[in-house]
Structure formats: structure tokens, C-alpha cells
Amino acid sequence: MSDRHGNLSGNVEAPPVPRGLLAFCFALMGPAFAINSAFVALAIPAMAPYGVQGLVIVGLIGSVFGIFPALWLARRIHEGIRED
């Protein structure tokens, strides 16, 4: 995928994504992935013996994986609001 706002020379690096924006995106994506992973765990019959503890652990693991779409979303938002 091409960079929409990149310069043609390629020498100047883009400014880093602000930590506040990254935290906001993770606040959106972390719980979303936790809920989705808990629903997936409910759908798998092999998870039944683990009970509520298993659901909590799967939710925590899912929230950790939520950082990947949060990074992507933060970069996309930052590209859109950056002044060139």
C-alpha cells in the first residue's frame, strides 16, 4: 500500500504517532478484541472445562492482540490529521 502523504525523496521520516492517540485507539480495540475472543471461546466446546476462568484468560489474551489493529488505526488517523 502506498503512503498517501509521503514525500518523493523518501529521506524524511514521518513524525511518530502521538501516545495519546495510540492509547485512545487501544482503548477502542482492546475491549473489542477481548469480547470477540470470549465469544469465540464460548463457541468452542473444548473450552467448557475451563469455565469462567478460561473466558477471562481468553479475554485478556484477546485484548493483548487488540494492539495490532490499534496501531494500524492510530497510524491511519495520524496520516489523516497531519498537516503537510
N, CA, C and O atoms as a GROMACS GRO file, in nm:
protein
  336
    1MET      N    1   0.084  -0.117   0.000
    1MET     CA    2   0.000   0.000   0.000
    1MET      C    3   0.089   0.124   0.000
    1MET      O    4   0.185   0.133   0.076
    2SER      N    5   0.055   0.216  -0.083
    2SER     CA    6   0.139   0.335  -0.094
    2SER      C    7   0.108   0.434   0.017
    2SER      O    8  -0.002   0.437   0.071
    3ASP      N    9   0.206   0.514   0.048
    3ASP     CA   10   0.190   0.617   0.150
    3ASP      C   11   0.127   0.739   0.087
    3ASP      O   12   0.181   0.794  -0.009
    4ARG      N   13   0.013   0.782   0.138
    4ARG     CA   14  -0.060   0.893   0.077
    4ARG      C   15   0.012   1.025   0.095
    4ARG      O   16   0.008   1.110   0.006
    5HIS      N   17   0.079   1.042   0.206
    5HIS     CA   18   0.139   1.171   0.238
    5HIS      C   19   0.291   1.169   0.232
    5HIS      O   20   0.355   1.265   0.272
    6GLY      N   21   0.347   1.062   0.182
    6GLY     CA   22   0.492   1.054   0.180
    6GLY      C   23   0.551   1.146   0.075
    6GLY      O   24   0.489   1.174  -0.028
    7ASN      N   25   0.673   1.194   0.102
    7ASN     CA   26   0.736   1.280   0.004
    7ASN      C   27   0.806   1.193  -0.100
    7ASN      O   28   0.825   1.074  -0.079
    8LEU      N   29   0.843   1.254  -0.209
    8LEU     CA   30   0.900   1.177  -0.319
    8LEU      C   31   1.045   1.138  -0.294
    8LEU      O   32   1.090   1.036  -0.347
    9SER      N   33   1.118   1.216  -0.217
    9SER     CA   34   1.259   1.185  -0.195
    9SER      C   35   1.278   1.066  -0.101
    9SER      O   36   1.374   0.991  -0.115
   10GLY      N   37   1.188   1.048  -0.006
   10GLY     CA   38   1.196   0.936   0.086
   10GLY      C   39   1.298   0.951   0.195
   10GLY      O   40   1.321   0.857   0.270
   11ASN      N   41   1.360   1.067   0.208
   11ASN     CA   42   1.464   1.087   0.309
   11ASN      C   43   1.408   1.124   0.446
   11ASN      O   44   1.469   1.091   0.548
   12VAL      N   45   1.296   1.191   0.450
   12VAL     CA   46   1.241   1.241   0.575
   12VAL      C   47   1.142   1.138   0.630
   12VAL      O   48   1.050   1.094   0.561
   13GLU      N   49   1.163   1.100   0.757
   13GLU     CA   50   1.071   1.006   0.819
   13GLU      C   51   0.947   1.077   0.868
   13GLU      O   52   0.951   1.196   0.902
   14ALA      N   53   0.836   1.005   0.872
   14ALA     CA   54   0.711   1.062   0.921
   14ALA      C   55   0.722   1.083   1.072
   14ALA      O   56   0.789   1.006   1.141
   15PRO      N   57   0.656   1.185   1.124
   15PRO     CA   58   0.659   1.206   1.270
   15PRO      C   59   0.589   1.089   1.340
   15PRO      O   60   0.496   1.030   1.284
   16PRO      N   61   0.632   1.057   1.460
   16PRO     CA   62   0.572   0.942   1.530
   16PRO      C   63   0.427   0.970   1.570
   16PRO      O   64   0.385   1.085   1.585
   17VAL      N   65   0.353   0.863   1.585
   17VAL     CA   66   0.213   0.873   1.626
   17VAL      C   67   0.210   0.917   1.773
   17VAL      O   68   0.281   0.860   1.855
   18PRO      N   69   0.128   1.017   1.807
   18PRO     CA   70   0.120   1.061   1.947
   18PRO      C   71   0.071   0.948   2.038
   18PRO      O   72  -0.016   0.870   2.000
   19ARG      N   73   0.127   0.941   2.156
   19ARG     CA   74   0.091   0.833   2.250
   19ARG      C   75  -0.056   0.842   2.293
   19ARG      O   76  -0.119   0.739   2.318
   20GLY      N   77  -0.109   0.962   2.302
   20GLY     CA   78  -0.249   0.978   2.339
   20GLY      C   79  -0.342   0.916   2.236
   20GLY      O   80  -0.441   0.852   2.270
   21LEU      N   81  -0.309   0.936   2.108
   21LEU     CA   82  -0.389   0.877   2.001
   21LEU      C   83  -0.377   0.726   2.004
   21LEU      O   84  -0.476   0.655   1.985
   22LEU      N   85  -0.257   0.676   2.027
   22LEU     CA   86  -0.238   0.532   2.036
   22LEU      C   87  -0.316   0.473   2.154
   22LEU      O   88  -0.377   0.367   2.142
   23ALA      N   89  -0.314   0.542   2.268
   23ALA     CA   90  -0.388   0.494   2.385
   23ALA      C   91  -0.539   0.496   2.359
   23ALA      O   92  -0.611   0.405   2.400
   24PHE      N   93  -0.586   0.599   2.289
   24PHE     CA   94  -0.728   0.607   2.255
   24PHE      C   95  -0.768   0.492   2.164
   24PHE      O   96  -0.872   0.429   2.185
   25CYS      N   97  -0.687   0.464   2.063
   25CYS     CA   98  -0.719   0.354   1.971
   25CYS      C   99  -0.714   0.219   2.042
   25CYS      O  100  -0.796   0.132   2.015
   26PHE      N  101  -0.618   0.203   2.134
   26PHE     CA  102  -0.613   0.078   2.208
   26PHE      C  103  -0.733   0.066   2.303
   26PHE      O  104  -0.782  -0.044   2.327
   27ALA      N  105  -0.780   0.179   2.356
   27ALA     CA  106  -0.899   0.177   2.441
   27ALA      C  107  -1.022   0.133   2.362
   27ALA      O  108  -1.116   0.079   2.418
   28LEU      N  109  -1.020   0.156   2.232
   28LEU     CA  110  -1.130   0.110   2.147
   28LEU      C  111  -1.113  -0.036   2.107
   28LEU      O  112  -1.208  -0.115   2.114
   29MET      N  113  -0.993  -0.072   2.065
   29MET     CA  114  -0.971  -0.204   2.007
   29MET      C  115  -0.946  -0.314   2.110
   29MET      O  116  -0.981  -0.430   2.086
   30GLY      N  117  -0.886  -0.281   2.222
   30GLY     CA  118  -0.858  -0.383   2.324
   30GLY      C  119  -0.984  -0.452   2.374
   30GLY      O  120  -0.991  -0.575   2.368
   31PRO      N  121  -1.084  -0.377   2.423
   31PRO     CA  122  -1.207  -0.442   2.467
   31PRO      C  123  -1.283  -0.512   2.355
   31PRO      O  124  -1.347  -0.615   2.378
   32ALA      N  125  -1.276  -0.458   2.234
   32ALA     CA  126  -1.345  -0.521   2.121
   32ALA      C  127  -1.287  -0.660   2.094
   32ALA      O  128  -1.361  -0.756   2.073
   33PHE      N  129  -1.155  -0.669   2.095
   33PHE     CA  130  -1.093  -0.800   2.073
   33PHE      C  131  -1.116  -0.893   2.190
   33PHE      O  132  -1.129  -1.014   2.171
   34ALA      N  133  -1.121  -0.840   2.311
   34ALA     CA  134  -1.147  -0.924   2.428
   34ALA      C  135  -1.286  -0.985   2.420
   34ALA      O  136  -1.304  -1.104   2.447
   35ILE      N  137  -1.385  -0.905   2.383
   35ILE     CA  138  -1.522  -0.956   2.371
   35ILE      C  139  -1.532  -1.058   2.260
   35ILE      O  140  -1.594  -1.163   2.277
   36ASN      N  141  -1.470  -1.029   2.145
   36ASN     CA  142  -1.475  -1.123   2.034
   36ASN      C  143  -1.407  -1.254   2.068
   36ASN      O  144  -1.458  -1.361   2.034
   37SER      N  145  -1.294  -1.249   2.136
   37SER     CA  146  -1.226  -1.373   2.171
   37SER      C  147  -1.304  -1.452   2.275
   37SER      O  148  -1.301  -1.575   2.274
   38ALA      N  149  -1.375  -1.384   2.364
   38ALA     CA  150  -1.460  -1.455   2.461
   38ALA      C  151  -1.575  -1.525   2.390
   38ALA      O  152  -1.612  -1.636   2.426
   39PHE      N  153  -1.633  -1.460   2.289
   39PHE     CA  154  -1.740  -1.524   2.212
   39PHE      C  155  -1.688  -1.645   2.135
   39PHE      O  156  -1.757  -1.747   2.125
   40VAL      N  157  -1.567  -1.634   2.082
   40VAL     CA  158  -1.508  -1.749   2.012
   40VAL      C  159  -1.484  -1.862   2.112
   40VAL      O  160  -1.507  -1.978   2.079
   41ALA      N  161  -1.438  -1.830   2.232
   41ALA     CA  162  -1.416  -1.933   2.334
   41ALA      C  163  -1.547  -2.000   2.375
   41ALA      O  164  -1.549  -2.119   2.405
   42LEU      N  165  -1.656  -1.922   2.378
   42LEU     CA  166  -1.786  -1.982   2.410
   42LEU      C  167  -1.832  -2.078   2.301
   42LEU      O  168  -1.904  -2.174   2.329
   43ALA      N  169  -1.792  -2.052   2.179
   43ALA     CA  170  -1.835  -2.136   2.067
   43ALA      C  171  -1.755  -2.266   2.057
   43ALA      O  172  -1.796  -2.357   1.986
   44ILE      N  173  -1.643  -2.275   2.126
   44ILE     CA  174  -1.559  -2.395   2.118
   44ILE      C  175  -1.595  -2.487   2.235
   44ILE      O  176  -1.572  -2.450   2.351
   45PRO      N  177  -1.650  -2.605   2.207
   45PRO     CA  178  -1.689  -2.695   2.316
   45PRO      C  179  -1.572  -2.742   2.403
   45PRO      O  180  -1.592  -2.775   2.520
   46ALA      N  181  -1.452  -2.744   2.350
   46ALA     CA  182  -1.336  -2.789   2.428
   46ALA      C  183  -1.300  -2.691   2.538
   46ALA      O  184  -1.224  -2.726   2.628
   47MET      N  185  -1.353  -2.569   2.534
   47MET     CA  186  -1.325  -2.469   2.638
   47MET      C  187  -1.416  -2.484   2.760
   47MET      O  188  -1.393  -2.419   2.862
   48ALA      N  189  -1.517  -2.568   2.752
   48ALA     CA  190  -1.615  -2.582   2.860
   48ALA      C  191  -1.553  -2.620   2.995
   48ALA      O  192  -1.595  -2.565   3.097
   49PRO      N  193  -1.455  -2.710   3.001
   49PRO     CA  194  -1.400  -2.746   3.132
   49PRO      C  195  -1.328  -2.631   3.203
   49PRO      O  196  -1.309  -2.638   3.325
   50TYR      N  197  -1.289  -2.529   3.132
   50TYR     CA  198  -1.214  -2.419   3.192
   50TYR      C  199  -1.304  -2.314   3.257
   50TYR      O  200  -1.256  -2.233   3.336
   51GLY      N  201  -1.432  -2.315   3.227
   51GLY     CA  202  -1.529  -2.228   3.292
   51GLY      C  203  -1.502  -2.079   3.275
   51GLY      O  204  -1.450  -2.034   3.173
   52VAL      N  205  -1.538  -2.005   3.378
   52VAL     CA  206  -1.526  -1.860   3.374
   52VAL      C  207  -1.380  -1.817   3.372
   52VAL      O  208  -1.345  -1.719   3.306
   53GLN      N  209  -1.295  -1.889   3.442
   53GLN     CA  210  -1.151  -1.856   3.440
   53GLN      C  211  -1.096  -1.863   3.298
   53GLN      O  212  -1.017  -1.778   3.257
   54GLY      N  213  -1.139  -1.962   3.223
   54GLY     CA  214  -1.095  -1.974   3.084
   54GLY      C  215  -1.142  -1.857   3.001
   54GLY      O  216  -1.068  -1.807   2.916
   55LEU      N  217  -1.265  -1.813   3.024
   55LEU     CA  218  -1.317  -1.698   2.949
   55LEU      C  219  -1.238  -1.571   2.982
   55LEU      O  220  -1.208  -1.491   2.893
   56VAL      N  221  -1.205  -1.554   3.109
   56VAL     CA  222  -1.128  -1.435   3.149
   56VAL      C  223  -0.990  -1.437   3.086
   56VAL      O  224  -0.943  -1.335   3.036
   57ILE      N  225  -0.925  -1.552   3.090
   57ILE     CA  226  -0.791  -1.563   3.032
   57ILE      C  227  -0.794  -1.540   2.882
   57ILE      O  228  -0.709  -1.469   2.828
   58VAL      N  229  -0.892  -1.598   2.814
   58VAL     CA  230  -0.904  -1.577   2.669
   58VAL      C  231  -0.933  -1.430   2.639
   58VAL      O  232  -0.882  -1.376   2.541
   59GLY      N  233  -1.014  -1.366   2.722
   59GLY     CA  234  -1.042  -1.224   2.703
   59GLY      C  235  -0.918  -1.139   2.720
   59GLY      O  236  -0.897  -1.044   2.645
   60LEU      N  237  -0.836  -1.172   2.819
   60LEU     CA  238  -0.711  -1.097   2.839
   60LEU      C  239  -0.615  -1.116   2.721
   60LEU      O  240  -0.551  -1.021   2.675
   61ILE      N  241  -0.606  -1.239   2.673
   61ILE     CA  242  -0.520  -1.265   2.558
   61ILE      C  243  -0.573  -1.189   2.436
   61ILE      O  244  -0.495  -1.132   2.359
   62GLY      N  245  -0.705  -1.188   2.418
   62GLY     CA  246  -0.763  -1.114   2.306
   62GLY      C  247  -0.738  -0.966   2.315
   62GLY      O  248  -0.714  -0.900   2.214
   63SER      N  249  -0.742  -0.911   2.436
   63SER     CA  250  -0.718  -0.768   2.450
   63SER      C  251  -0.573  -0.732   2.418
   63SER      O  252  -0.545  -0.623   2.369
   64VAL      N  253  -0.480  -0.825   2.446
   64VAL     CA  254  -0.340  -0.802   2.410
   64VAL      C  255  -0.326  -0.798   2.258
   64VAL      O  256  -0.252  -0.716   2.204
   65PHE      N  257  -0.396  -0.888   2.188
   65PHE     CA  258  -0.389  -0.888   2.042
   65PHE      C  259  -0.459  -0.766   1.981
   65PHE      O  260  -0.441  -0.738   1.863
   66GLY      N  261  -0.537  -0.695   2.059
   66GLY     CA  262  -0.602  -0.573   2.012
   66GLY      C  263  -0.505  -0.461   1.984
   66GLY      O  264  -0.544  -0.360   1.924
   67ILE      N  265  -0.380  -0.474   2.025
   67ILE     CA  266  -0.282  -0.369   1.999
   67ILE      C  267  -0.250  -0.358   1.850
   67ILE      O  268  -0.217  -0.250   1.802
   68PHE      N  269  -0.258  -0.469   1.777
   68PHE     CA  270  -0.223  -0.466   1.634
   68PHE      C  271  -0.320  -0.380   1.552
   68PHE      O  272  -0.274  -0.294   1.477
   69PRO      N  273  -0.451  -0.400   1.563
   69PRO     CA  274  -0.539  -0.307   1.489
   69PRO      C  275  -0.536  -0.166   1.547
   69PRO      O  276  -0.562  -0.070   1.475
   70ALA      N  277  -0.505  -0.153   1.675
   70ALA     CA  278  -0.496  -0.019   1.734
   70ALA      C  279  -0.378   0.057   1.675
   70ALA      O  280  -0.389   0.177   1.648
   71LEU      N  281  -0.265  -0.009   1.655
   71LEU     CA  282  -0.151   0.055   1.590
   71LEU      C  283  -0.186   0.098   1.448
   71LEU      O  284  -0.152   0.209   1.405
   72TRP      N  285  -0.253   0.009   1.375
   72TRP     CA  286  -0.292   0.041   1.238
   72TRP      C  287  -0.387   0.160   1.236
   72TRP      O  288  -0.370   0.252   1.156
   73LEU      N  289  -0.489   0.158   1.323
   73LEU     CA  290  -0.587   0.266   1.326
   73LEU      C  291  -0.522   0.398   1.366
   73LEU      O  292  -0.553   0.502   1.308
   74ALA      N  293  -0.433   0.395   1.462
   74ALA     CA  294  -0.366   0.519   1.505
   74ALA      C  295  -0.281   0.577   1.392
   74ALA      O  296  -0.279   0.698   1.372
   75ARG      N  297  -0.212   0.490   1.317
   75ARG     CA  298  -0.134   0.540   1.204
   75ARG      C  299  -0.223   0.601   1.097
   75ARG      O  300  -0.191   0.706   1.040
   76ARG      N  301  -0.336   0.536   1.070
   76ARG     CA  302  -0.428   0.587   0.968
   76ARG      C  303  -0.488   0.722   1.011
   76ARG      O  304  -0.499   0.814   0.930
   77ILE      N  305  -0.527   0.733   1.134
   77ILE     CA  306  -0.583   0.860   1.183
   77ILE      C  307  -0.477   0.968   1.180
   77ILE      O  308  -0.503   1.081   1.140
   78HIS      N  309  -0.356   0.933   1.221
   78HIS     CA  310  -0.247   1.031   1.224
   78HIS      C  311  -0.212   1.080   1.084
   78HIS      O  312  -0.180   1.197   1.065
   79GLU      N  313  -0.218   0.992   0.987
   79GLU     CA  314  -0.194   1.032   0.848
   79GLU      C  315  -0.300   1.130   0.801
   79GLU      O  316  -0.271   1.222   0.725
   80GLY      N  317  -0.424   1.109   0.846
   80GLY     CA  318  -0.533   1.194   0.801
   80GLY      C  319  -0.536   1.330   0.865
   80GLY      O  320  -0.580   1.426   0.802
   81ILE      N  321  -0.489   1.342   0.990
   81ILE     CA  322  -0.497   1.472   1.058
   81ILE      C  323  -0.365   1.546   1.059
   81ILE      O  324  -0.356   1.656   1.113
   82ARG      N  325  -0.263   1.488   1.002
   82ARG     CA  326  -0.132   1.552   0.997
   82ARG      C  327  -0.134   1.665   0.895
   82ARG      O  328  -0.191   1.651   0.786
   83GLU      N  329  -0.072   1.775   0.929
   83GLU     CA  330  -0.065   1.887   0.838
   83GLU      C  331   0.061   1.878   0.754
   83GLU      O  332   0.171   1.865   0.808
   84ASP      N  333   0.046   1.885   0.625
   84ASP     CA  334   0.162   1.879   0.534
   84ASP      C  335   0.203   2.015   0.488
   84ASP      O  336   0.298   2.028   0.411
   0.00000   0.00000   0.00000
